[in-house]
Amino acid sequence: MNLISIVYILIIVYLFKILIDLIRGQAIYFPLPKNTIRKMLKLAKVNRKDVLYDLGSGDGRVLRIAVKEFKVKKAIGIEKSLILFLISKILNKISKLEDKIEVKWKDFFKEDLSKATVITLYLNFGVMKKLEEKIIKECKNVRIVSAAHKFPNLKYKKKIKTGHFYCYLYEI
Ligand SMILES: C[S@@+](CC[C@H](N)C(=O)[O-])C[C@H]1O[C@@H](n2cnc3c(N)ncnc32)[C@H](O)[C@@H]1O
């Protein structure tokens, strides 16, 4: 088997995995535009006292903006895709932000969120109910900004339009 065949097989496996995730109602990778991230962090009044968690952190862009521009104390990203986890580790190293950013290769439903003061998310409708239950159970004094999707029961405090969707701010 030559290299091109291996690349083809890897691409097919990756696309198949995306399809399975979509069928199972899981959030697939779609990065937020950087200006939307800035608007989301402004909406939550993110500042140097905050410990920010990005649930499903993709390539880690939310974490780097939170540290570089909003000076958060610590930014933690939880990402289940190994490739994205590794990419974000490399980008954090290149940006020299490793001391303030931690990325975990993990399912965020298995992470304790009780230390978060801010949580950001850009997921999909299918996970919002289960995540809402987890956050209510574990978190106190936390601001949550969700891009595009609302929680089914919690009432948002504010919403802003960013591009073609809204971002919702919750306070618990
Ligand atoms: C729409 S992307 C958002 C990426 C990033 N937060 C951003 O704004 O650029 C959603 C990400 O969540 C990840 N994800 C979905 N479900 C997850 C789970 N249960 N645990 C960890 N990561 C998850 C996906 O792999 C994907 O990278």
The ligand as an ORCA input file, in Angstrom:
! r2SCAN-3c Opt
* xyz 0 1
  C     -18.105     23.721     16.695
  S     -16.531     23.202     17.311
  C     -16.031     24.595     18.282
  C     -14.520     24.721     18.426
  C     -14.012     25.905     19.244
  N     -14.679     26.003     20.533
  C     -14.188     27.205     18.505
  O     -15.066     27.954     18.892
  O     -13.471     27.473     17.554
  C     -17.055     21.990     18.541
  C     -15.904     21.171     19.069
  O     -16.385     20.414     20.191
  C     -15.734     19.164     20.187
  N     -16.580     18.282     21.011
  C     -17.861     17.889     20.756
  N     -18.339     17.116     21.759
  C     -17.334     17.028     22.687
  C     -17.215     16.370     23.937
  N     -18.231     15.664     24.460
  N     -16.062     16.503     24.630
  C     -15.022     17.227     24.121
  N     -15.063     17.869     22.916
  C     -16.210     17.773     22.215
  C     -15.636     18.792     18.714
  O     -14.620     17.843     18.485
  C     -15.311     20.175     18.098
  O     -13.936     20.385     18.009
*
